[in-house]
């Protein structure tokens, strides 16, 4: 962070709001920079507690900050502005009421009032027809068969990796293995980067992409929501918070392909999104029931508010969602406090709101325990500003857990144990970045691997899923992983692998860990199932 130019995760910035050792160096690192925060809508209440505090210090240091988001609720925008300016809500009373103007640029200087500017839109606009679809894999496969009969590229976004893999299996059985690509977060780093390149090469901008001639289906988790400039003819999405759904819609007819999209298959020249992942219950007055995995990820309240905000577009004959014109309208409606949805939804909406508020309050309380104090008056010494702190905070899994409301997760380096007992990097990785015919690089156990081999192995880092986050399972997993302890890899001659937990797969890329069976493939990533005898 002390370098002149830094690109990093949000954790590195949030550490500046955490009472931890060497905090003064973290503040020194950001004090002379311009700070750019991307995708600001993606941070939950827990992380926002730290972000707001960091912004208040950056404002005091007069550090320029640029916060970017295509789908930021008005209330959250106000809180970010107040934190940086060091002012209360009364400073912009009436000036920042939820509006529908898009795009919007809001600026503020420390101690000042926000100023809004409304630049002209880019001129690119897309009307997206939104339609409910029952959450049935057989029905989904049949619908996609009909929609893509004339060809086309379809993106299916699921809210959990389990649903991604389940959907991919069904679609492969219907359309063949070559017609389906899987993308999610459970790939080792090198495979994840290769997936991103493949998606860009096949579904990116028209002047660079080599789109499949036959119909193709990409089944992805939230990794497809942002950062990738990819373009699809049809979108299928699980019900999710409306701002994230709008991000997903941004991958639909993203680029102009011929006059009036004439280069797309005739049936897919109108941008359409099939919304699934819920039991819709028939008439619009029935409260939708989101699938369990989506509730676990996003909470019931935000899903119901999003469904209610989308009702005018979902009902029979409802008008299309107009991008970008409807972005602010839908986001402010879904994240506002006014009653939303049919009267018959009110009771369940109120119950979900109570759970949501309790969860946010709990997040804020827990985050504030080790949060850095408020900015003091100029000249006030910093003695004691990290008293009762967390000690060391770094880029480890334990350090990141301090500024994220998530269980501590296990990160491993994935290698392969061959039949003769030797260790090697994963066999499909190209040692020189080009030759894909060679098997993996050997990793000697009695001495440090070559720098290139060690670096290649370290590039196969993987975060194990939530099944391994409970204390009991994590302790068991660590104990089993530590059985593969290689002293030769721990010294200064092997900095890439020193201190890493090594997960060794067999020749079939399988293993068992802490009562779970693990299988990894470059096409589907990591699959985890519980052992019957686990």
C-alpha positions as CSV (number, residue, x, y, z in Angstrom):
1,X,0.0,0.0,0.0
2,X,3.0,2.3,0.4
3,X,3.7,2.1,-3.4
4,X,2.9,5.1,-5.5
5,X,0.2,3.3,-7.4
6,X,-1.8,0.4,-5.9
7,X,-4.5,-1.9,-7.2
8,X,-6.1,-4.0,-4.5
9,X,-9.2,-5.4,-2.9
10,X,-11.5,-3.3,-0.8
11,X,-10.1,-5.0,2.3
12,X,-6.8,-3.2,2.0
13,X,-8.6,0.2,2.2
14,X,-10.9,-1.0,5.0
15,X,-7.9,-2.0,7.1
16,X,-7.3,1.8,7.5
17,X,-10.5,1.9,9.7
18,X,-9.6,-1.1,11.8
19,X,-7.7,-0.8,15.1
20,X,-4.7,-2.8,14.3
21,X,-0.9,-2.8,14.5
22,X,0.9,-0.4,12.1
23,X,-2.2,1.6,11.4
24,X,-0.2,4.8,11.1
25,X,1.6,3.3,8.1
26,X,-1.8,2.4,6.5
27,X,-2.9,6.0,6.9
28,X,0.4,7.2,5.5
29,X,-0.1,4.9,2.5
30,X,-3.4,6.5,1.5
31,X,-2.8,10.1,2.6
32,X,-0.9,11.1,-0.5
33,X,-3.1,9.3,-3.1
34,X,-6.3,9.6,-5.1
35,X,-8.5,6.8,-3.9
36,X,-10.9,5.1,-6.3
37,X,-13.6,2.8,-4.9
38,X,-15.4,0.6,-7.5
39,X,-18.7,-1.2,-7.2
40,X,-19.7,0.7,-4.0
41,X,-23.1,-0.9,-4.0
42,X,-21.6,-4.3,-3.3
43,X,-20.7,-3.7,0.4
44,X,-23.0,-4.9,3.2
45,X,-23.6,-3.0,6.5
46,X,-20.7,-4.6,8.2
47,X,-18.2,-3.5,5.6
48,X,-19.9,-0.1,5.3
49,X,-19.2,0.7,8.9
50,X,-15.5,0.5,8.2
51,X,-15.8,2.2,4.8
52,X,-17.7,5.2,6.2
53,X,-15.1,5.6,8.9
54,X,-12.2,5.4,6.4
55,X,-13.9,8.1,4.3
56,X,-14.2,10.4,7.3
57,X,-10.4,10.2,7.8
58,X,-9.7,10.6,4.1
59,X,-11.9,13.7,4.1
60,X,-9.9,15.0,7.0
61,X,-6.7,14.4,5.1
62,X,-8.2,16.1,2.0
63,X,-7.5,13.0,0.0
64,X,-9.5,13.0,-3.3
65,X,-11.9,10.0,-3.4
66,X,-13.9,8.8,-6.4
67,X,-16.7,6.3,-5.6
68,X,-18.2,4.5,-8.5
69,X,-21.5,2.6,-8.8
70,X,-24.1,2.2,-11.5
71,X,-26.8,1.2,-9.0
72,X,-26.3,3.0,-5.7
73,X,-29.4,3.7,-3.5
74,X,-29.9,7.3,-2.6
75,X,-29.7,6.7,1.2
76,X,-26.4,5.0,0.8
77,X,-25.1,7.8,-1.4
78,X,-26.0,10.3,1.3
79,X,-24.2,8.4,4.0
80,X,-21.0,8.2,1.9
81,X,-21.1,11.9,1.3
82,X,-21.7,12.8,4.9
83,X,-18.9,10.5,6.0
84,X,-16.4,12.2,3.7
85,X,-17.6,15.7,4.3
86,X,-17.7,15.3,8.1
87,X,-21.3,16.8,8.1
88,X,-24.6,15.6,9.3
89,X,-27.7,14.8,7.2
90,X,-29.0,18.3,7.7
91,X,-26.2,19.6,5.4
92,X,-28.0,18.5,2.3
93,X,-31.6,18.4,3.5
94,X,-33.8,18.4,0.4
95,X,-30.8,18.5,-2.0
96,X,-30.3,14.8,-2.3
97,X,-33.8,13.4,-2.2
98,X,-34.2,10.1,-4.1
99,X,-34.5,11.1,-7.8
100,X,-34.8,9.4,-11.1
101,X,-32.1,11.3,-13.1
102,X,-29.5,8.9,-14.5
103,X,-26.5,9.2,-14.8
104,X,-25.8,11.3,-11.8
105,X,-22.5,12.8,-10.5
106,X,-22.5,14.1,-6.9
107,X,-19.5,15.9,-5.4
108,X,-18.6,17.3,-2.0
109,X,-15.7,18.9,-0.3
110,X,-14.9,18.3,3.4
111,X,-17.2,20.6,5.4
112,X,-19.3,21.5,2.4
113,X,-22.7,20.6,1.0
114,X,-23.1,18.1,-1.9
115,X,-23.4,19.4,-5.4
116,X,-25.2,17.4,-8.1
117,X,-24.5,17.4,-11.8
118,X,-26.5,15.5,-14.5
119,X,-24.3,14.7,-17.5
120,X,-25.9,13.6,-20.7
121,X,-26.5,9.9,-21.1
122,X,-24.3,7.9,-23.5
123,X,-27.2,7.5,-25.9
124,X,-27.1,3.7,-25.7
125,X,-30.4,2.4,-24.5
126,X,-31.9,-1.1,-24.2
127,X,-35.5,-2.2,-23.5
128,X,-35.6,-5.5,-21.6
129,X,-38.7,-7.6,-21.6
130,X,-39.0,-9.3,-18.1
131,X,-40.9,-12.5,-17.7
132,X,-41.4,-14.9,-14.8
133,X,-40.3,-18.5,-15.2
134,X,-41.1,-21.4,-12.8
135,X,-38.1,-22.7,-11.0
136,X,-38.0,-26.1,-12.7
137,X,-34.9,-27.4,-14.5
138,X,-36.9,-29.5,-17.0
139,X,-39.0,-26.5,-17.9
140,X,-36.0,-24.3,-18.2
141,X,-34.2,-26.7,-20.5
142,X,-37.3,-27.0,-22.7
143,X,-37.7,-23.2,-22.9
144,X,-34.1,-22.6,-23.8
145,X,-34.3,-25.3,-26.5
146,X,-37.2,-23.4,-28.1
147,X,-35.6,-20.0,-27.6
148,X,-32.3,-21.0,-29.1
149,X,-33.6,-23.2,-31.9
150,X,-32.1,-20.7,-34.4
151,X,-28.9,-20.3,-32.5
152,X,-27.8,-17.7,-30.0
153,X,-25.8,-17.3,-26.8
154,X,-27.6,-17.5,-23.5
155,X,-26.4,-16.5,-20.0
156,X,-28.0,-18.2,-17.0
157,X,-27.0,-16.6,-13.7
158,X,-27.6,-18.6,-10.5
159,X,-27.2,-17.3,-6.9
160,X,-25.3,-20.3,-5.6
161,X,-22.6,-22.5,-7.0
162,X,-24.7,-25.6,-6.2
163,X,-27.4,-24.3,-8.5
164,X,-24.9,-23.4,-11.2
165,X,-23.5,-27.0,-11.3
166,X,-27.0,-28.6,-11.1
167,X,-28.2,-26.4,-14.0
168,X,-25.1,-27.2,-16.0
169,X,-25.7,-30.9,-15.7
170,X,-29.2,-30.7,-16.9
171,X,-28.3,-28.5,-19.9
172,X,-25.4,-30.7,-20.9
173,X,-27.7,-33.7,-20.9
174,X,-30.0,-31.8,-23.3
175,X,-27.5,-29.9,-25.5
176,X,-24.2,-31.7,-25.1
177,X,-21.0,-30.9,-23.1
178,X,-19.5,-28.6,-25.7
179,X,-22.6,-26.4,-25.6
180,X,-22.3,-25.4,-22.0
181,X,-19.7,-23.3,-20.1
182,X,-19.6,-23.0,-16.4
183,X,-18.2,-19.9,-14.5
184,X,-18.2,-19.4,-10.7
185,X,-15.8,-18.5,-7.9
186,X,-14.7,-22.1,-7.0
187,X,-11.9,-22.3,-9.6
188,X,-8.2,-22.1,-8.8
189,X,-6.8,-18.7,-9.6
190,X,-5.2,-19.7,-13.0
191,X,-8.3,-21.5,-14.2
192,X,-10.5,-18.5,-13.1
193,X,-8.3,-16.2,-15.1
194,X,-8.5,-18.5,-18.1
195,X,-12.3,-18.6,-17.8
196,X,-12.5,-14.8,-17.9
197,X,-10.3,-14.8,-21.0
198,X,-12.5,-17.4,-22.6
199,X,-15.7,-15.5,-21.9
200,X,-14.2,-12.3,-23.4
201,X,-12.9,-14.1,-26.4
202,X,-16.2,-15.7,-27.2
203,X,-18.8,-13.3,-25.9
204,X,-17.0,-9.9,-25.8
205,X,-17.2,-6.9,-28.1
206,X,-18.0,-7.6,-31.8
207,X,-14.7,-6.4,-33.0
208,X,-12.8,-8.9,-30.8
209,X,-15.1,-11.8,-30.0
210,X,-15.3,-15.1,-31.9
211,X,-18.8,-16.0,-31.0
212,X,-19.9,-19.7,-31.3
213,X,-21.7,-20.5,-34.5
214,X,-23.9,-23.0,-32.7
215,X,-26.1,-22.1,-29.7
216,X,-24.2,-21.9,-26.5
217,X,-25.1,-21.6,-22.8
218,X,-23.0,-20.0,-20.1
219,X,-24.1,-21.0,-16.6
220,X,-22.6,-18.7,-14.0
221,X,-22.8,-17.4,-10.5
222,X,-22.5,-13.7,-9.5
223,X,-19.0,-13.6,-11.2
224,X,-20.9,-12.6,-14.4
225,X,-22.5,-9.5,-12.8
226,X,-19.7,-7.1,-13.2
227,X,-16.2,-6.4,-14.6
228,X,-16.6,-8.5,-17.7
229,X,-17.5,-6.8,-21.0
230,X,-19.6,-9.8,-22.3
231,X,-22.7,-9.7,-24.5
232,X,-25.5,-12.3,-24.6
233,X,-28.7,-12.7,-26.6
234,X,-30.9,-14.0,-23.8
235,X,-30.6,-13.8,-20.0
236,X,-32.0,-16.1,-17.4
237,X,-31.5,-15.0,-13.8
238,X,-32.4,-16.1,-10.3
239,X,-34.4,-13.5,-8.3
240,X,-31.9,-11.2,-6.6
241,X,-31.7,-7.7,-5.3
242,X,-32.8,-5.3,-8.0
243,X,-29.5,-3.5,-8.3
244,X,-27.7,-6.8,-9.0
245,X,-30.4,-7.8,-11.5
246,X,-29.8,-4.6,-13.3
247,X,-26.1,-5.4,-13.4
248,X,-26.9,-8.8,-14.9
249,X,-29.1,-7.1,-17.5
250,X,-26.1,-5.1,-18.5
251,X,-24.8,-8.3,-20.1
252,X,-27.9,-8.6,-22.3
253,X,-27.6,-7.0,-25.8
254,X,-24.7,-5.0,-24.5
255,X,-23.3,-4.3,-27.9
256,X,-24.9,-3.4,-31.2
257,X,-24.8,-6.4,-33.6
258,X,-26.0,-5.1,-36.9
259,X,-28.8,-2.6,-37.6
260,X,-31.5,-3.2,-35.0
261,X,-29.6,-6.2,-33.7
262,X,-30.1,-7.9,-37.1
263,X,-27.0,-10.1,-36.6
264,X,-28.6,-11.9,-33.7
265,X,-31.0,-14.9,-34.2
266,X,-34.4,-13.6,-35.2
267,X,-36.1,-14.9,-32.1
268,X,-33.6,-13.2,-29.8
269,X,-33.4,-9.7,-31.4
270,X,-35.6,-8.4,-28.5
271,X,-33.7,-8.3,-25.2
272,X,-35.4,-10.5,-22.7
273,X,-34.8,-11.7,-19.2
274,X,-36.5,-14.8,-17.8
275,X,-36.7,-14.3,-14.0
276,X,-36.7,-17.6,-12.0
277,X,-35.4,-18.9,-8.7
278,X,-38.7,-18.5,-6.9
279,X,-42.2,-20.0,-6.6
280,X,-44.3,-17.2,-8.1
281,X,-47.5,-18.7,-6.9
282,X,-49.7,-17.7,-9.8
283,X,-51.4,-14.3,-9.6
284,X,-49.4,-11.2,-8.9
285,X,-51.1,-10.9,-5.5
286,X,-49.4,-14.1,-4.2
287,X,-46.2,-13.5,-2.3
288,X,-43.3,-15.1,-4.2
289,X,-41.2,-17.7,-2.3
290,X,-37.5,-17.4,-3.2
291,X,-35.4,-20.6,-3.3
292,X,-33.6,-21.3,0.0
293,X,-30.1,-20.7,-1.4
294,X,-31.1,-17.2,-2.5
295,X,-32.5,-16.4,0.9
296,X,-29.3,-17.5,2.5
297,X,-27.2,-15.2,0.3
298,X,-29.4,-12.1,0.2
299,X,-32.1,-12.3,2.8
300,X,-35.8,-12.6,2.2
301,X,-36.6,-8.9,2.6
302,X,-34.4,-7.6,-0.2
303,X,-35.7,-10.3,-2.5
304,X,-39.3,-9.4,-1.8
305,X,-38.7,-5.7,-2.2
306,X,-37.0,-6.4,-5.5
307,X,-39.9,-8.6,-6.7
308,X,-42.4,-5.9,-5.6
309,X,-40.4,-3.1,-7.4
310,X,-40.4,-5.3,-10.6
311,X,-44.1,-6.1,-10.5
312,X,-45.1,-3.4,-13.1
313,X,-42.7,-5.1,-15.5
314,X,-43.5,-8.7,-14.6
315,X,-47.3,-8.6,-14.8
316,X,-49.0,-9.6,-18.0
317,X,-48.5,-6.8,-20.5
318,X,-46.1,-5.0,-18.3
319,X,-43.8,-2.5,-20.0
320,X,-40.1,-3.4,-20.6
321,X,-37.4,-2.3,-18.2
322,X,-35.7,0.6,-19.9
323,X,-31.9,0.8,-19.4
324,X,-30.5,3.1,-18.3
325,X,-33.7,5.2,-17.7
326,X,-35.3,2.8,-15.2
327,X,-32.1,2.1,-13.2
328,X,-32.5,4.8,-10.6
329,X,-36.3,4.4,-10.4
330,X,-36.1,0.7,-9.6
331,X,-33.1,1.0,-7.2
332,X,-34.6,3.9,-5.2
333,X,-38.0,2.1,-5.1
334,X,-36.6,-1.2,-3.9
335,X,-34.3,0.3,-1.3
336,X,-36.7,3.0,-0.1
337,X,-38.8,2.8,3.0
338,X,-42.2,3.4,1.5
339,X,-44.6,0.4,1.4
340,X,-44.2,-1.6,-1.7
341,X,-46.1,-4.4,-3.3
342,X,-49.8,-5.6,-3.1
343,X,-51.6,-5.3,0.3
344,X,-51.6,-9.0,0.5
345,X,-47.8,-8.9,0.8
346,X,-47.7,-6.6,3.8
347,X,-47.6,-9.1,6.6
348,X,-44.8,-11.2,5.1
349,X,-43.0,-8.0,4.1
350,X,-43.1,-6.7,7.6
351,X,-41.8,-9.9,9.1
352,X,-39.0,-10.0,6.6
353,X,-38.2,-6.3,7.4
354,X,-38.0,-7.0,11.1
355,X,-35.4,-9.8,10.4
356,X,-33.5,-7.5,8.0
357,X,-33.3,-4.6,10.5
358,X,-32.2,-6.9,13.3
359,X,-29.5,-8.4,11.1
360,X,-28.2,-4.9,10.0
361,X,-28.2,-3.7,13.6
362,X,-26.2,-6.8,14.7
363,X,-23.7,-6.2,11.9
364,X,-23.2,-2.6,12.8
365,X,-22.7,-3.5,16.5
366,X,-20.2,-6.2,15.8
367,X,-18.3,-4.1,13.3
368,X,-18.0,-1.1,15.7
369,X,-16.0,-3.2,18.3
370,X,-12.7,-2.8,16.5
371,X,-13.5,0.2,14.4
372,X,-11.1,3.2,14.5
373,X,-12.5,6.1,16.5
374,X,-13.8,9.4,15.0
375,X,-11.5,12.0,13.5
376,X,-10.1,14.3,16.3
377,X,-9.4,17.9,16.2
378,X,-6.3,19.1,14.4
379,X,-3.2,18.8,16.5
380,X,-4.7,16.1,18.8
381,X,-2.1,13.3,19.4
382,X,-2.8,9.8,18.3
383,X,-1.8,8.1,21.6
384,X,-4.0,5.2,22.3
385,X,-5.9,5.2,19.0
386,X,-5.4,1.5,18.5
387,X,-6.0,0.5,22.2
388,X,-8.0,-2.6,22.5
389,X,-7.4,-3.4,18.9
390,X,-7.1,-6.7,17.0
391,X,-3.3,-6.8,16.8
392,X,-2.0,-7.7,13.4
393,X,-4.3,-7.3,10.4
394,X,-3.1,-8.5,7.0
395,X,-4.2,-10.1,3.7
396,X,-4.6,-13.5,5.4
397,X,-8.0,-15.2,5.8
398,X,-8.1,-14.1,9.4
399,X,-7.2,-10.5,8.6
400,X,-9.9,-10.2,5.9
401,X,-12.5,-11.7,8.3
402,X,-12.0,-8.6,10.5
403,X,-13.5,-6.3,7.9
404,X,-16.0,-8.6,6.3
405,X,-19.1,-10.1,7.9
406,X,-18.1,-13.6,7.0
407,X,-16.8,-16.7,8.7
408,X,-13.1,-17.2,8.5
409,X,-12.5,-19.3,5.3
410,X,-9.8,-21.7,4.4
411,X,-7.5,-21.0,1.4
412,X,-5.4,-23.8,0.0
413,X,-3.0,-24.4,-2.8
414,X,-4.2,-27.2,-5.0
415,X,-1.6,-29.7,-6.4
416,X,-1.8,-33.3,-7.7
417,X,-0.4,-36.4,-6.1
418,X,0.6,-38.8,-8.9
419,X,0.2,-42.6,-8.7
420,X,3.9,-43.0,-7.7
421,X,3.5,-40.6,-4.8
422,X,5.2,-37.6,-6.3
423,X,3.6,-34.2,-6.3
424,X,3.1,-32.0,-9.3
425,X,1.2,-28.9,-10.4
426,X,-2.3,-29.6,-12.0
427,X,-1.7,-31.5,-15.2
428,X,-3.6,-29.2,-17.6
429,X,-1.7,-26.0,-16.7
430,X,0.7,-24.9,-19.4
431,X,4.2,-24.5,-17.8
432,X,5.3,-21.8,-20.3
433,X,1.8,-20.3,-20.9
434,X,1.6,-21.8,-24.4
435,X,2.3,-25.6,-24.4
436,X,-0.9,-27.3,-23.3
437,X,0.4,-30.8,-24.2
438,X,2.7,-31.1,-21.3
439,X,1.6,-32.4,-17.9
440,X,2.2,-30.6,-14.7
441,X,5.5,-29.5,-13.3
442,X,7.1,-31.8,-10.7
443,X,7.2,-30.5,-7.1
444,X,10.0,-32.3,-5.2
445,X,9.3,-33.0,-1.6
446,X,12.8,-33.2,-0.3
447,X,13.9,-29.8,-1.6
448,X,12.4,-26.5,-2.7
449,X,10.8,-26.6,-6.1
450,X,12.2,-24.3,-8.8
451,X,10.9,-20.8,-8.6
452,X,8.8,-21.2,-11.7
453,X,7.2,-24.4,-10.4
454,X,6.5,-23.0,-7.0
455,X,5.0,-19.8,-8.5
456,X,2.8,-21.9,-10.8
457,X,1.6,-24.0,-7.8
458,X,1.0,-20.9,-5.8
459,X,-1.2,-19.6,-8.6
460,X,-3.6,-22.5,-8.0
461,X,-4.9,-20.9,-4.8
462,X,-8.5,-21.8,-4.0
463,X,-10.9,-20.7,-1.2
464,X,-12.8,-23.6,0.2
465,X,-16.6,-23.1,0.4
466,X,-18.8,-22.4,3.4
467,X,-19.0,-26.1,4.4
468,X,-15.5,-25.7,5.8
469,X,-16.1,-22.5,7.7
470,X,-17.7,-23.8,10.9
471,X,-15.1,-24.0,13.7
472,X,-15.4,-27.8,14.1
473,X,-15.1,-28.6,10.4
474,X,-12.3,-26.0,9.9
475,X,-10.2,-27.4,12.8
476,X,-10.6,-30.9,11.4
477,X,-9.7,-29.8,7.8
478,X,-6.6,-27.9,9.0
479,X,-5.4,-30.9,11.0
480,X,-5.8,-33.1,7.9
481,X,-4.2,-30.6,5.6
482,X,-1.2,-30.1,7.9
483,X,-0.4,-33.8,7.6
484,X,1.2,-32.8,4.2
485,X,3.9,-30.7,5.8
486,X,7.1,-30.4,3.7
487,X,9.9,-28.6,5.6
488,X,11.8,-28.0,2.4
489,X,9.0,-25.8,1.2
490,X,9.0,-23.6,4.3
491,X,12.3,-21.8,4.0
492,X,13.4,-18.7,2.4
493,X,14.2,-20.6,-0.8
494,X,10.5,-21.2,-1.4
495,X,8.6,-18.0,-0.5
496,X,5.7,-18.8,-2.8
497,X,4.6,-21.9,-0.8
498,X,5.9,-21.2,2.7
499,X,3.1,-21.3,5.2
500,X,0.5,-22.4,2.7
501,X,-1.9,-25.3,3.3
502,X,-1.6,-27.8,0.5
503,X,-4.6,-29.7,-0.9
504,X,-3.3,-32.8,-2.8
505,X,-5.8,-34.3,-5.3
506,X,-5.3,-37.8,-6.6
507,X,-4.8,-38.8,-10.3
508,X,-8.6,-38.4,-10.8
509,X,-8.5,-35.0,-9.2
510,X,-10.4,-36.2,-6.2
511,X,-9.8,-36.3,-2.4
512,X,-11.5,-36.4,0.9
513,X,-11.3,-33.7,3.5
514,X,-13.0,-33.3,6.9
515,X,-15.9,-35.6,6.0
516,X,-16.5,-34.3,2.5
517,X,-15.6,-35.6,-0.9
518,X,-13.9,-33.1,-3.2
519,X,-13.7,-33.3,-7.0
520,X,-12.0,-30.6,-9.2
521,X,-12.1,-30.2,-12.9
522,X,-11.0,-27.3,-15.2
523,X,-14.5,-27.2,-16.7
524,X,-16.6,-27.2,-13.5
525,X,-14.3,-26.2,-10.7
526,X,-14.6,-27.6,-7.2
527,X,-17.6,-29.8,-6.4
528,X,-18.2,-30.7,-2.7
529,X,-20.4,-33.5,-1.4
530,X,-20.7,-34.8,2.1
531,X,-19.5,-38.3,2.7
532,X,-22.1,-40.8,3.9
533,X,-19.7,-42.0,6.5
534,X,-18.2,-38.5,7.0
